[in-house]
Amino acid sequence: TQLLEQSPQFLSIQEGENLTVYCNSSSVFSSLQWYRQEPGEGPVLLVTVVTGGEVKKLKRLTFQFGDARKDSSLHITAAQPGDTGLYLCAGVLSGSARQLTFGSGTQLTVLP
Amino acid sequence: SQTIHQWPATLVQPVGSPLSLECTVEGTSNPNLYWYRQAAGRGLQLLFYSVGIGQISSEVPQNLSASRPQDRQFILSSKKLLLSDSGFYLCAWNAGTVNYGYTFGSGTRLTVV
């Protein structure tokens, strides 16, 4: 059983559309992070959210941490082909100081 | 600035052969170091992590082992590779608090034939 469930698993959209990726768990996390990974490369950190209800914006990307700190979402506005990649959420379980638990990933393809 | 180096980028090895993947970090001291394995297009599975020289924690029973002979060097090894060891192996580091995220190497694509 995956501790962090991401949905959808695959997403293919047209350039200019909006999308939301979800990351859900029954466990409480002290923080959640989002990474983006391109083929053949390591994941790159996009953002860390640490406070329940927190919202962070990074240009066209909006990240939200759930009030109960069990879930998070990533919203992309006006997607571009350069947004294509594997999006991974990762959380630090409350009481676990050093390890990240990764979600199963969402493969996003933005078509021109 | 800190950088992480991982090599080789690609490796094809026969079943039963040994394995050694190396990861080094520059520009920092006493990093936490991690080895992950990733199935195609999927999430990351933690294999080993280390908080200091000679200190290795294993997360998943397997055919692999890890060592940290120097502060900024992390090595993933196997005495005899299995077909199931194929995958994308990623090394990562962070400085103390994991809330600041991990920095990943560029990965090694291992194919066992």
Backbone of each chain as ProteinMPNN parsed JSONL, in Angstrom:
{"seq_chain_A": "TQLLEQSPQFLSIQEGENLTVYCNSSSVFSSLQWYRQEPGEGPVLLVTVVTGGEVKKLKRLTFQFGDARKDSSLHITAAQPGDTGLYLCAGVLSGSARQLTFGSGTQLTVLP", "coords_chain_A": {"N_chain_A": [[0.844, -1.201, 0.0], [0.561, 2.166, -0.921], [1.832, 4.92, 0.78], [1.493, 7.574, 0.194], [-0.807, 8.646, -2.072], [-1.074, 9.481, -5.396], [-2.992, 11.303, -7.776], [-4.242, 12.341, -10.987], [-2.751, 9.292, -12.347], [-1.748, 9.424, -14.903], [-1.752, 12.145, -17.177], [-2.843, 13.912, -19.909], [-2.872, 16.799, -21.699], [-3.967, 19.723, -23.561], [-1.978, 22.469, -24.646], [-2.279, 25.455, -22.777], [-4.46, 24.74, -21.247], [-5.829, 24.234, -17.908], [-4.809, 22.424, -14.944], [-5.013, 20.044, -12.239], [-3.222, 18.289, -9.811], [-3.326, 15.705, -7.442], [-2.425, 14.751, -4.113], [-2.672, 12.424, -1.711], [-3.215, 11.148, 1.614], [-3.645, 9.0, 4.482], [-2.194, 9.549, 6.616], [-0.519, 11.881, 8.802], [1.528, 14.579, 7.921], [4.523, 16.356, 8.582], [5.576, 18.06, 6.776], [5.243, 18.726, 3.256], [6.487, 18.065, 0.03], [6.999, 19.0, -3.392], [8.174, 17.657, -6.403], [9.678, 17.807, -9.661], [10.368, 15.787, -12.415], [12.388, 15.037, -15.172], [12.785, 12.868, -18.048], [15.368, 10.477, -17.545], [16.723, 11.978, -15.7], [17.4, 13.237, -12.35], [14.894, 13.947, -9.789], [13.734, 17.315, -9.281], [13.48, 19.718, -6.802], [10.516, 21.573, -6.324], [8.876, 22.957, -4.462], [8.332, 23.421, -0.926], [5.912, 22.808, 1.527], [4.799, 23.615, 4.739], [2.947, 24.323, 6.681], [-0.329, 23.656, 7.804], [-2.969, 24.256, 5.543], [-1.517, 26.027, 4.096], [-0.675, 27.978, 1.227], [1.228, 28.174, -1.674], [2.683, 30.018, -4.328], [4.207, 29.66, -7.463], [5.052, 31.211, -10.04], [3.121, 30.044, -12.611], [2.292, 27.923, -11.141], [0.505, 26.596, -8.421], [0.567, 25.616, -5.125], [-0.888, 23.71, -2.546], [-1.317, 22.922, 0.86], [-3.091, 20.666, 2.788], [-5.51, 21.419, 5.383], [-5.472, 19.601, 7.509], [-3.045, 18.522, 7.18], [-2.722, 16.206, 5.68], [-2.881, 15.983, 2.998], [-2.202, 17.264, -0.315], [-2.134, 19.586, -3.052], [-1.4, 20.342, -6.469], [-1.679, 22.88, -8.696], [-1.743, 23.835, -12.037], [-1.735, 26.568, -14.119], [-2.736, 27.496, -17.365], [-1.162, 25.571, -18.945], [2.013, 24.654, -20.353], [4.057, 23.21, -22.995], [6.605, 22.858, -21.91], [6.073, 22.203, -19.307], [5.762, 19.542, -19.19], [6.382, 16.394, -17.696], [7.335, 14.209, -14.943], [5.583, 14.454, -12.018], [6.134, 14.512, -8.632], [4.995, 14.0, -5.371], [6.129, 14.331, -2.022], [6.506, 13.428, 1.341], [7.209, 14.287, 4.763], [6.858, 12.268, 7.382], [5.125, 12.883, 10.395], [7.128, 12.89, 13.215], [9.17, 11.549, 12.016], [12.341, 12.336, 11.322], [14.185, 12.429, 9.265], [13.606, 11.262, 6.793], [12.128, 11.124, 3.561], [8.962, 10.269, 2.237], [7.853, 9.083, -0.786], [5.329, 9.811, -3.238], [3.419, 8.042, -5.782], [3.612, 9.285, -8.213], [2.746, 11.499, -10.971], [2.371, 11.477, -14.335], [2.71, 13.979, -16.531], [1.711, 15.223, -19.64], [1.953, 17.791, -21.886], [0.482, 18.904, -24.698], [1.41, 20.564, -27.713]], "CA_chain_A": [[0.0, 0.0, 0.0], [1.325, 3.393, -1.036], [1.491, 5.839, 1.856], [1.037, 8.785, -0.485], [-1.443, 8.31, -3.335], [-1.207, 10.615, -6.312], [-3.949, 11.143, -8.866], [-4.252, 11.069, -11.712], [-1.442, 8.69, -12.612], [-1.341, 9.977, -16.198], [-2.565, 13.278, -17.594], [-2.428, 14.467, -21.19], [-3.736, 17.948, -21.961], [-3.525, 20.653, -24.598], [-1.349, 23.719, -24.204], [-3.232, 26.494, -22.403], [-5.442, 24.226, -20.294], [-5.457, 24.18, -16.494], [-4.868, 21.081, -14.409], [-4.713, 19.872, -10.813], [-2.722, 16.978, -9.401], [-3.627, 15.527, -6.033], [-1.545, 13.884, -3.325], [-3.512, 12.15, -0.554], [-2.749, 10.143, 2.561], [-4.371, 8.914, 5.747], [-1.211, 9.898, 7.639], [-0.212, 13.295, 8.975], [2.893, 14.91, 7.551], [5.013, 17.64, 9.095], [5.752, 18.897, 5.59], [5.103, 18.05, 1.962], [7.291, 18.67, -1.028], [6.702, 18.617, -4.765], [9.326, 17.571, -7.283], [9.423, 17.557, -11.068], [11.451, 14.975, -12.952], [12.406, 14.819, -16.616], [13.336, 11.529, -18.352], [16.806, 10.296, -17.443], [17.298, 12.922, -14.741], [16.872, 13.145, -11.002], [13.842, 14.913, -9.475], [14.158, 18.644, -8.855], [12.518, 20.266, -5.843], [9.761, 22.763, -6.729], [8.379, 23.725, -3.318], [8.045, 22.737, 0.334], [4.858, 23.422, 2.33], [4.989, 23.09, 6.097], [1.859, 24.722, 7.564], [-1.643, 23.251, 7.334], [-3.692, 25.326, 4.883], [-0.58, 26.913, 3.39], [-0.719, 28.067, -0.232], [2.405, 28.819, -2.25], [2.605, 30.185, -5.767], [5.474, 29.717, -8.177], [4.625, 31.579, -11.396], [1.822, 29.474, -12.97], [2.045, 26.754, -10.293], [-0.016, 26.876, -7.089], [0.657, 24.447, -4.259], [-1.663, 23.866, -1.325], [-1.192, 21.887, 1.887], [-4.386, 20.543, 3.435], [-5.603, 21.908, 6.767], [-5.119, 18.513, 8.419], [-1.68, 18.114, 6.786], [-2.72, 14.839, 5.157], [-2.992, 15.988, 1.555], [-1.677, 18.45, -0.988], [-2.487, 19.659, -4.468], [-0.594, 21.18, -7.362], [-2.504, 23.402, -9.78], [-0.985, 24.542, -13.074], [-2.577, 27.422, -14.959], [-2.252, 27.707, -18.74], [-0.015, 24.665, -19.086], [2.859, 24.787, -21.521], [4.792, 21.956, -23.264], [7.737, 22.783, -20.992], [5.622, 21.656, -18.018], [5.737, 18.086, -19.313], [7.312, 15.703, -16.816], [6.768, 13.403, -13.861], [5.438, 15.244, -10.808], [6.172, 13.653, -7.452], [4.88, 14.598, -4.054], [6.919, 13.612, -1.019], [6.17, 13.953, 2.65], [7.944, 13.915, 5.962], [5.896, 11.817, 8.383], [5.302, 13.452, 11.731], [7.928, 12.007, 14.058], [10.3, 11.041, 11.234], [13.099, 13.57, 11.107], [15.199, 12.434, 8.215], [13.291, 10.549, 5.566], [10.998, 11.487, 2.735], [8.174, 9.215, 1.616], [7.427, 9.599, -2.084], [4.123, 9.34, -3.89], [3.594, 7.185, -6.955], [3.918, 10.111, -9.375], [1.793, 11.837, -12.018], [3.059, 11.774, -15.59], [1.977, 15.02, -17.248], [2.129, 15.546, -21.005], [1.256, 18.958, -22.42], [0.619, 18.858, -26.157], [1.389, 21.916, -28.32]], "C_chain_A": [[0.875, 1.245, 0.0], [0.877, 4.358, 0.055], [0.942, 7.149, 1.302], [0.483, 8.39, -1.851], [-1.587, 9.557, -4.195], [-2.242, 10.288, -7.377], [-4.016, 12.428, -9.672], [-2.835, 10.523, -11.898], [-0.872, 9.238, -13.916], [-2.3, 11.114, -16.561], [-1.99, 13.847, -18.884], [-3.398, 15.584, -21.551], [-3.156, 18.801, -23.078], [-2.901, 21.896, -23.95], [-2.429, 24.759, -23.912], [-4.293, 26.04, -21.413], [-4.893, 24.292, -18.874], [-5.553, 22.738, -16.005], [-4.557, 21.102, -12.916], [-4.287, 18.44, -10.567], [-2.883, 16.874, -7.9], [-2.68, 14.518, -5.388], [-2.25, 13.665, -1.983], [-2.939, 11.046, 0.326], [-3.688, 10.098, 3.762], [-3.461, 9.29, 6.915], [-0.983, 11.403, 7.667], [1.262, 13.528, 8.676], [3.295, 16.261, 8.144], [5.326, 18.59, 7.944], [5.536, 18.052, 4.338], [5.903, 18.818, 0.925], [6.786, 18.175, -2.38], [7.979, 18.7, -5.587], [8.829, 17.392, -8.721], [10.637, 16.837, -11.636], [11.3, 14.83, -14.458], [13.079, 13.472, -16.887], [14.856, 11.492, -18.244], [17.497, 11.233, -16.482], [16.741, 12.662, -13.348], [15.772, 14.167, -10.775], [14.437, 16.231, -8.988], [13.07, 19.227, -7.962], [11.861, 21.53, -6.392], [9.391, 23.615, -5.511], [8.263, 22.81, -2.109], [6.942, 23.504, 1.048], [4.887, 22.781, 3.701], [3.816, 23.396, 7.029], [0.528, 24.279, 6.978], [-2.404, 24.432, 6.758], [-2.815, 26.255, 4.054], [-0.77, 26.833, 1.88], [0.538, 28.79, -0.705], [2.247, 28.893, -3.756], [3.997, 30.346, -6.355], [5.121, 29.933, -9.641], [3.254, 30.983, -11.692], [1.457, 28.263, -12.104], [1.579, 27.213, -8.918], [-0.047, 25.585, -6.297], [-0.146, 24.721, -2.99], [-1.45, 22.666, -0.423], [-2.515, 21.843, 2.624], [-4.358, 20.985, 4.888], [-5.145, 20.853, 7.772], [-3.734, 17.961, 8.138], [-1.636, 16.652, 6.362], [-2.735, 14.822, 3.633], [-2.454, 17.296, 0.995], [-2.144, 18.427, -2.439], [-1.542, 20.61, -5.19], [-1.488, 21.594, -8.518], [-1.613, 24.157, -10.753], [-1.973, 25.295, -13.948], [-1.921, 27.602, -16.323], [-1.001, 26.877, -19.013], [0.705, 24.875, -20.423], [3.611, 23.479, -21.754], [5.99, 21.77, -22.339], [7.368, 22.285, -19.611], [5.588, 20.135, -18.035], [6.783, 17.455, -18.404], [6.577, 14.855, -15.802], [6.756, 14.26, -12.595], [5.287, 14.308, -9.617], [5.918, 14.478, -6.2], [5.666, 13.718, -3.079], [6.671, 14.247, 0.325], [7.096, 13.468, 3.735], [6.906, 13.533, 7.012], [6.178, 12.481, 9.717], [6.036, 12.457, 12.61], [9.112, 11.393, 13.333], [11.133, 12.227, 10.805], [13.885, 13.586, 9.816], [14.749, 11.881, 6.876], [12.069, 11.129, 4.884], [10.306, 10.231, 2.239], [7.593, 9.781, 0.332], [6.106, 8.999, -2.529], [4.466, 8.576, -5.15], [3.827, 7.978, -8.237], [2.752, 10.337, -10.306], [2.575, 12.23, -13.26], [2.2, 12.748, -16.393], [2.579, 15.224, -18.628], [1.288, 16.713, -21.491], [1.543, 19.032, -23.914], [0.532, 20.257, -26.756], [0.198, 22.089, -29.249]], "O_chain_A": [[1.8, 1.374, 0.801], [-0.319, 4.588, 0.233], [0.036, 7.75, 1.879], [1.212, 7.862, -2.691], [-2.154, 10.561, -3.765], [-2.354, 9.146, -7.824], [-3.863, 13.51, -9.105], [-1.851, 11.215, -11.636], [0.328, 9.487, -14.025], [-3.498, 11.048, -16.285], [-0.818, 14.215, -18.951], [-4.598, 15.352, -21.692], [-2.008, 18.625, -23.485], [-3.271, 22.297, -22.846], [-3.368, 24.93, -24.689], [-4.96, 26.874, -20.8], [-3.686, 24.391, -18.653], [-6.284, 21.929, -16.575], [-3.934, 22.03, -12.4], [-4.913, 17.498, -11.054], [-2.614, 17.826, -7.169], [-2.207, 13.576, -6.023], [-2.41, 14.607, -1.206], [-2.268, 10.132, -0.154], [-4.431, 11.045, 4.02], [-3.902, 9.342, 8.063], [-1.223, 12.103, 6.683], [2.129, 12.775, 9.119], [2.489, 17.19, 8.196], [5.336, 19.806, 8.134], [5.637, 16.826, 4.37], [5.981, 20.046, 0.947], [6.225, 17.085, -2.495], [8.751, 19.654, -5.492], [7.726, 16.901, -8.964], [11.78, 17.217, -11.381], [10.214, 14.536, -14.958], [13.851, 12.985, -16.061], [15.548, 12.358, -18.779], [18.726, 11.285, -16.443], [15.743, 11.961, -13.184], [15.71, 15.165, -11.493], [15.5, 16.259, -8.368], [11.891, 19.229, -8.318], [12.541, 22.442, -6.863], [9.567, 24.833, -5.519], [8.116, 21.594, -2.239], [7.021, 24.727, 1.165], [4.986, 21.561, 3.825], [3.708, 22.771, 8.084], [0.27, 24.494, 5.794], [-2.487, 25.487, 7.386], [-3.315, 27.162, 3.389], [-0.998, 25.757, 1.327], [0.874, 29.868, -0.214], [1.745, 27.963, -4.387], [4.843, 31.065, -5.823], [4.916, 28.979, -10.39], [2.283, 31.396, -11.057], [0.415, 27.644, -12.32], [2.178, 28.105, -8.317], [-0.614, 24.585, -6.736], [-0.093, 25.816, -2.431], [-1.407, 21.527, -0.889], [-3.017, 22.885, 3.046], [-3.318, 20.935, 5.545], [-4.503, 21.18, 8.771], [-3.299, 17.019, 8.802], [-0.667, 15.942, 6.631], [-2.614, 13.756, 3.03], [-2.276, 18.284, 1.707], [-2.501, 17.378, -2.977], [-0.975, 21.536, -4.608], [-2.0, 20.741, -9.242], [-0.825, 25.013, -10.351], [-2.934, 24.717, -14.455], [-0.715, 27.829, -16.425], [0.074, 27.415, -19.276], [0.108, 25.214, -21.444], [3.792, 22.706, -20.813], [6.352, 20.638, -22.02], [8.252, 21.973, -18.813], [5.404, 19.509, -16.991], [7.924, 17.913, -18.342], [5.348, 14.79, -15.802], [7.802, 14.736, -12.155], [4.424, 13.43, -9.6], [6.54, 15.52, -5.989], [5.836, 12.519, -3.298], [6.631, 15.472, 0.44], [7.688, 12.392, 3.646], [6.155, 14.389, 7.48], [7.332, 12.625, 10.119], [5.614, 11.307, 12.738], [9.972, 10.779, 13.965], [10.679, 13.045, 10.004], [14.221, 14.66, 9.316], [15.475, 12.03, 5.892], [11.113, 11.562, 5.528], [10.955, 9.253, 1.868], [6.929, 10.817, 0.342], [5.799, 7.842, -2.242], [5.628, 8.47, -5.542], [4.205, 7.395, -9.253], [1.87, 9.487, -10.43], [3.344, 13.191, -13.245], [1.119, 12.402, -16.87], [3.791, 15.378, -18.776], [0.059, 16.639, -21.507], [2.687, 19.199, -24.338], [-0.32, 21.051, -26.357], [0.025, 23.156, -29.839]]}, "seq_chain_B": "SQTIHQWPATLVQPVGSPLSLECTVEGTSNPNLYWYRQAAGRGLQLLFYSVGIGQISSEVPQNLSASRPQDRQFILSSKKLLLSDSGFYLCAWNAGTVNYGYTFGSGTRLTVV", "coords_chain_B": {"N_chain_B": [[29.126, 26.499, -4.083], [26.887, 23.731, -3.638], [27.272, 20.497, -5.059], [26.291, 17.406, -6.581], [27.496, 14.318, -7.592], [27.074, 11.541, -9.649], [27.796, 8.346, -10.796], [28.23, 5.362, -12.906], [26.375, 6.83, -15.696], [24.904, 5.11, -17.243], [24.541, 1.581, -17.232], [25.159, -1.727, -18.144], [24.871, -4.918, -17.086], [25.775, -8.377, -16.632], [23.727, -11.034, -15.279], [24.564, -12.129, -12.026], [26.965, -10.831, -11.858], [29.171, -8.452, -10.145], [28.378, -5.241, -8.567], [28.993, -1.758, -8.462], [28.128, 1.368, -7.593], [28.737, 4.81, -7.502], [28.579, 7.774, -5.532], [29.139, 11.153, -4.977], [29.389, 14.115, -2.996], [29.853, 17.594, -3.186], [31.021, 20.621, -1.645], [29.799, 20.754, 0.818], [29.527, 19.631, 4.222], [29.244, 16.68, 6.247], [26.77, 15.613, 5.138], [23.408, 14.247, 4.939], [22.88, 11.22, 3.339], [21.411, 9.4, 0.613], [20.152, 6.48, -1.044], [18.041, 5.73, -3.684], [15.67, 3.749, -5.541], [14.033, 3.655, -8.646], [11.198, 2.637, -10.37], [10.145, 2.493, -13.802], [8.845, 5.595, -14.68], [7.624, 5.951, -12.215], [7.153, 6.296, -8.61], [9.645, 6.844, -5.999], [11.64, 4.48, -4.304], [13.004, 4.138, -1.177], [16.193, 2.913, -0.502], [18.635, 2.864, 1.033], [19.957, 4.873, 3.726], [22.167, 7.335, 5.121], [23.609, 8.909, 7.899], [26.107, 9.577, 8.649], [29.672, 8.875, 8.493], [30.251, 5.479, 7.937], [27.772, 4.852, 8.994], [24.932, 3.24, 8.241], [21.635, 2.781, 7.206], [19.215, 0.413, 6.392], [16.403, 0.117, 4.345], [14.889, -1.685, 2.912], [14.817, -5.165, 2.62], [17.174, -6.831, 0.596], [19.146, -7.547, -2.326], [21.231, -5.833, -2.252], [23.811, -3.64, -0.968], [25.148, -0.938, 1.019], [27.697, 1.538, 1.482], [29.602, 3.949, 3.325], [32.398, 5.257, 3.053], [33.766, 7.662, 3.262], [33.126, 11.071, 4.284], [31.647, 12.449, 2.297], [30.983, 10.568, 0.401], [29.183, 7.968, -1.056], [28.355, 4.652, -1.552], [26.861, 2.197, -3.551], [26.372, -1.249, -3.64], [26.627, -4.609, -4.954], [27.093, -8.106, -4.642], [26.322, -10.128, -6.33], [24.448, -9.659, -9.063], [20.915, -9.627, -9.71], [18.236, -10.235, -12.06], [16.069, -8.72, -11.268], [17.201, -6.517, -10.119], [17.466, -4.537, -11.928], [16.934, -1.147, -12.902], [16.346, 2.386, -12.212], [18.653, 4.154, -10.518], [19.037, 6.403, -7.922], [20.91, 8.839, -6.258], [20.894, 10.938, -3.403], [21.121, 13.962, -1.431], [20.857, 15.773, 1.688], [20.97, 18.564, 3.934], [20.825, 18.051, 7.006], [17.972, 19.128, 8.119], [15.165, 17.635, 6.763], [13.072, 18.988, 5.754], [13.902, 20.948, 4.053], [14.225, 19.728, 1.691], [15.476, 17.417, -0.797], [18.479, 17.088, -2.73], [19.046, 15.731, -5.789], [21.123, 13.372, -7.56], [21.98, 12.748, -11.036], [21.317, 10.203, -11.674], [21.569, 6.6, -12.311], [21.121, 4.38, -14.878], [20.498, 1.11, -14.644], [20.768, -1.941, -16.203], [20.197, -5.285, -15.999], [21.25, -8.168, -17.53]], "CA_chain_B": [[27.813, 25.878, -4.14], [26.932, 22.286, -3.478], [26.951, 19.682, -6.226], [26.272, 15.972, -6.349], [27.933, 13.598, -8.772], [26.693, 10.137, -9.61], [28.247, 7.653, -11.999], [28.065, 5.844, -14.269], [25.022, 7.222, -16.084], [24.253, 3.915, -17.782], [25.322, 0.378, -16.962], [24.558, -3.01, -18.504], [25.661, -5.933, -16.401], [25.167, -9.712, -16.676], [23.284, -11.639, -14.021], [25.624, -12.761, -11.249], [28.168, -9.991, -11.785], [29.114, -7.487, -9.048], [27.953, -3.878, -8.902], [29.439, -0.665, -7.609], [27.715, 2.698, -8.034], [29.339, 5.785, -6.596], [27.949, 9.089, -5.423], [29.917, 12.078, -4.147], [28.817, 15.443, -2.81], [30.867, 18.636, -3.003], [30.569, 21.918, -1.163], [29.114, 20.669, 2.093], [30.108, 18.609, 5.085], [28.305, 15.884, 7.024], [25.423, 15.547, 4.563], [22.65, 13.002, 4.956], [22.954, 10.665, 1.996], [20.329, 8.452, 0.34], [20.037, 5.751, -2.301], [16.688, 5.379, -4.066], [15.469, 3.06, -6.818], [12.79, 4.095, -9.261], [10.662, 1.898, -11.52], [9.884, 3.395, -14.926], [7.742, 6.529, -14.559], [6.926, 5.78, -10.942], [7.745, 6.932, -7.446], [10.966, 6.422, -5.549], [11.717, 3.578, -3.155], [14.23, 4.334, -0.412], [16.967, 1.691, -0.274], [19.558, 3.077, 2.156], [20.32, 6.244, 4.042], [23.334, 7.429, 6.006], [23.734, 10.207, 8.568], [27.513, 9.821, 8.933], [30.621, 7.864, 8.018], [30.068, 4.144, 8.495], [26.411, 4.665, 9.519], [24.045, 2.883, 7.135], [20.345, 2.196, 7.547], [18.607, -0.247, 5.247], [14.95, 0.203, 4.404], [14.232, -2.806, 2.234], [15.695, -6.34, 2.46], [17.417, -6.965, -0.826], [20.418, -8.082, -2.779], [22.151, -4.714, -2.343], [24.376, -3.095, 0.256], [25.674, 0.417, 0.856], [28.788, 1.899, 2.382], [29.985, 5.371, 3.332], [33.785, 5.245, 3.529], [34.184, 9.042, 3.53], [31.997, 11.933, 4.656], [30.844, 12.882, 1.162], [30.996, 9.489, -0.571], [28.189, 6.947, -0.754], [28.538, 3.618, -2.557], [25.853, 1.137, -3.603], [27.075, -2.42, -4.144], [26.036, -5.942, -4.928], [28.078, -9.141, -4.964], [25.811, -10.881, -7.479], [23.24, -9.0, -9.532], [19.759, -10.362, -10.161], [17.47, -9.509, -13.087], [15.167, -7.788, -10.584], [17.946, -5.336, -9.683], [17.394, -3.514, -12.979], [16.137, 0.027, -12.535], [16.993, 3.69, -12.218], [19.148, 4.37, -9.165], [19.263, 7.823, -7.647], [21.551, 9.254, -5.024], [20.429, 12.255, -2.989], [21.654, 14.446, -0.152], [20.296, 16.974, 2.278], [21.8, 19.057, 5.035], [20.158, 18.118, 8.298], [16.529, 19.063, 8.142], [14.645, 17.13, 5.493], [12.064, 19.926, 5.268], [14.467, 21.767, 2.985], [14.22, 18.969, 0.454], [16.643, 16.663, -1.219], [19.086, 17.355, -4.023], [19.296, 14.432, -6.399], [22.042, 13.206, -8.671], [21.332, 12.55, -12.329], [20.845, 8.83, -11.766], [22.232, 5.532, -13.077], [20.192, 3.399, -15.452], [21.109, -0.216, -14.579], [20.065, -3.044, -16.861], [20.822, -6.575, -15.746], [20.846, -9.033, -18.656]], "C_chain_B": [[27.969, 24.359, -4.065], [26.558, 21.578, -4.774], [27.012, 18.215, -5.839], [26.605, 15.281, -7.656], [27.6, 12.126, -8.603], [27.152, 9.497, -10.909], [28.307, 6.155, -11.784], [26.625, 6.233, -14.565], [24.22, 6.016, -16.564], [25.16, 2.716, -17.556], [24.523, -0.845, -17.383], [25.462, -4.091, -17.953], [24.994, -7.299, -16.527], [24.723, -10.165, -15.287], [24.466, -12.31, -13.34], [26.892, -11.939, -11.133], [28.039, -9.017, -10.61], [28.724, -6.101, -9.548], [28.59, -2.898, -7.934], [29.028, 0.649, -8.258], [28.213, 3.701, -7.006], [28.635, 7.14, -6.665], [28.838, 9.949, -4.529], [29.238, 13.441, -4.125], [29.958, 16.42, -2.578], [30.234, 19.881, -2.407], [29.79, 21.889, 0.123], [29.807, 19.621, 2.941], [29.0, 17.948, 5.897], [26.89, 15.866, 6.436], [24.734, 14.239, 4.944], [22.612, 12.5, 3.518], [21.952, 9.538, 1.838], [20.55, 7.754, -0.993], [18.57, 5.375, -2.499], [16.718, 4.558, -5.35], [14.092, 3.46, -7.336], [12.424, 3.178, -10.419], [10.229, 2.914, -12.567], [8.649, 4.253, -14.682], [6.999, 6.476, -13.245], [7.669, 6.478, -9.808], [9.049, 6.281, -7.033], [10.865, 5.535, -4.314], [13.051, 3.788, -2.459], [14.903, 2.997, -0.154], [17.836, 1.809, 0.983], [19.671, 4.566, 2.45], [21.425, 6.232, 5.09], [23.414, 8.833, 6.592], [25.177, 10.514, 8.927], [28.366, 8.68, 8.433], [30.365, 6.535, 8.722], [28.679, 3.857, 9.029], [25.447, 4.461, 8.359], [22.773, 2.293, 7.699], [19.717, 1.644, 6.281], [17.1, -0.249, 5.411], [14.262, -1.041, 3.856], [15.202, -3.97, 2.135], [15.924, -6.616, 0.978], [18.816, -7.501, -1.053], [21.501, -7.013, -2.795], [22.693, -4.343, -0.971], [24.901, -1.699, -0.035], [26.807, 0.64, 1.849], [29.07, 3.385, 2.251], [31.392, 5.449, 3.909], [34.334, 6.633, 3.857], [32.928, 9.902, 3.727], [31.071, 12.23, 3.49], [30.794, 11.838, 0.048], [30.044, 8.395, -0.125], [28.216, 5.938, -1.882], [27.445, 2.573, -2.43], [26.486, -0.077, -4.273], [26.174, -3.642, -4.163], [27.131, -6.947, -5.275], [27.655, -9.922, -6.2], [24.48, -10.293, -7.911], [22.177, -10.005, -9.959], [19.051, -9.552, -11.246], [16.604, -8.429, -12.443], [15.877, -6.546, -10.048], [17.951, -4.232, -10.746], [16.524, -2.352, -12.523], [16.957, 1.286, -12.65], [17.365, 4.021, -10.781], [19.538, 5.837, -8.976], [19.905, 8.011, -6.289], [21.043, 10.655, -4.677], [21.106, 12.655, -1.686], [20.792, 15.587, 0.378], [21.096, 17.327, 3.52], [20.969, 19.155, 6.298], [18.665, 18.001, 8.2], [15.972, 18.685, 6.769], [13.579, 18.065, 4.939], [12.589, 20.829, 4.164], [14.627, 20.981, 1.693], [15.527, 18.276, 0.178], [17.17, 17.241, -2.53], [19.52, 16.012, -4.593], [20.416, 14.498, -7.43], [21.262, 12.92, -9.94], [20.965, 11.096, -12.593], [21.724, 7.899, -12.578], [21.165, 4.564, -13.564], [20.918, 2.055, -15.492], [20.209, -1.23, -15.269], [20.855, -4.321, -16.626], [20.312, -7.549, -16.808], [21.279, -10.484, -18.422]], "O_chain_B": [[29.017, 23.796, -4.379], [25.651, 22.0, -5.491], [27.698, 17.834, -4.891], [26.057, 15.621, -8.705], [27.82, 11.544, -7.541], [26.925, 10.037, -11.991], [28.42, 5.693, -10.648], [25.742, 5.982, -13.745], [23.017, 5.915, -16.323], [26.382, 2.813, -17.671], [23.354, -0.987, -17.025], [26.642, -4.18, -18.292], [23.766, -7.379, -16.529], [25.266, -9.738, -14.268], [25.272, -12.976, -13.99], [27.803, -12.306, -10.391], [26.932, -8.777, -10.127], [28.731, -5.816, -10.745], [28.711, -3.172, -6.74], [29.513, 1.002, -9.332], [28.124, 3.473, -5.799], [28.168, 7.573, -7.718], [29.242, 9.518, -3.449], [28.604, 13.861, -5.094], [30.913, 16.116, -1.863], [29.058, 20.163, -2.636], [29.177, 22.889, 0.496], [30.586, 18.816, 2.431], [27.971, 18.555, 6.194], [25.918, 16.082, 7.16], [25.396, 13.243, 5.237], [22.343, 13.265, 2.592], [21.668, 8.808, 2.788], [21.063, 8.343, -1.944], [17.937, 4.789, -1.621], [17.656, 4.65, -6.143], [13.129, 3.585, -6.579], [13.221, 2.961, -11.332], [9.975, 4.074, -12.241], [7.547, 3.734, -14.5], [5.851, 6.915, -13.168], [8.673, 7.157, -10.022], [9.497, 5.303, -7.631], [10.094, 5.814, -3.395], [14.107, 3.636, -3.072], [14.277, 2.061, 0.346], [17.778, 0.963, 1.875], [19.508, 5.407, 1.567], [21.598, 5.267, 5.834], [23.3, 9.823, 5.87], [25.463, 11.589, 9.454], [27.855, 7.646, 8.002], [30.275, 6.477, 9.948], [28.412, 2.741, 9.475], [25.176, 5.385, 7.592], [22.812, 1.416, 8.562], [19.686, 2.302, 5.242], [16.58, -0.576, 6.478], [13.171, -1.399, 4.298], [16.306, -3.799, 1.62], [14.976, -6.633, 0.193], [19.548, -7.851, -0.127], [22.593, -7.262, -3.304], [22.109, -4.689, 0.056], [25.077, -1.32, -1.193], [26.864, 0.015, 2.909], [28.814, 3.998, 1.214], [31.567, 5.68, 5.106], [35.268, 6.758, 4.649], [31.819, 9.498, 3.377], [29.852, 12.263, 3.656], [30.587, 12.181, -1.116], [30.08, 7.948, 1.021], [28.112, 6.314, -3.049], [27.138, 2.116, -1.328], [27.072, 0.043, -5.349], [25.136, -3.707, -3.505], [27.995, -6.667, -6.106], [28.486, -10.329, -7.011], [23.487, -10.417, -7.195], [22.479, -11.074, -10.489], [19.237, -8.34, -11.346], [16.429, -7.349, -13.008], [15.221, -5.619, -9.573], [18.396, -3.116, -10.479], [15.512, -2.543, -11.849], [18.096, 1.273, -13.115], [16.491, 4.153, -9.924], [20.274, 6.415, -9.777], [19.488, 7.412, -5.297], [20.792, 11.464, -5.571], [21.597, 11.811, -0.937], [20.096, 16.269, -0.375], [21.806, 16.492, 4.08], [20.462, 20.228, 6.627], [18.13, 16.893, 8.197], [16.267, 19.325, 5.76], [13.213, 17.95, 3.77], [11.805, 21.415, 3.417], [15.118, 21.519, 0.7], [16.542, 18.519, 0.831], [16.421, 17.802, -3.329], [20.261, 15.259, -3.961], [20.633, 15.521, -8.08], [20.033, 12.855, -9.924], [20.366, 10.787, -13.623], [22.514, 8.332, -13.416], [20.407, 4.002, -12.773], [21.846, 1.875, -16.28], [19.027, -1.351, -14.946], [22.022, -4.427, -17.0], [19.106, -7.735, -16.969], [21.024, -11.347, -19.263]]}, "name": "protein", "num_of_chains": 2, "seq": "TQLLEQSPQFLSIQEGENLTVYCNSSSVFSSLQWYRQEPGEGPVLLVTVVTGGEVKKLKRLTFQFGDARKDSSLHITAAQPGDTGLYLCAGVLSGSARQLTFGSGTQLTVLPSQTIHQWPATLVQPVGSPLSLECTVEGTSNPNLYWYRQAAGRGLQLLFYSVGIGQISSEVPQNLSASRPQDRQFILSSKKLLLSDSGFYLCAWNAGTVNYGYTFGSGTRLTVV"}
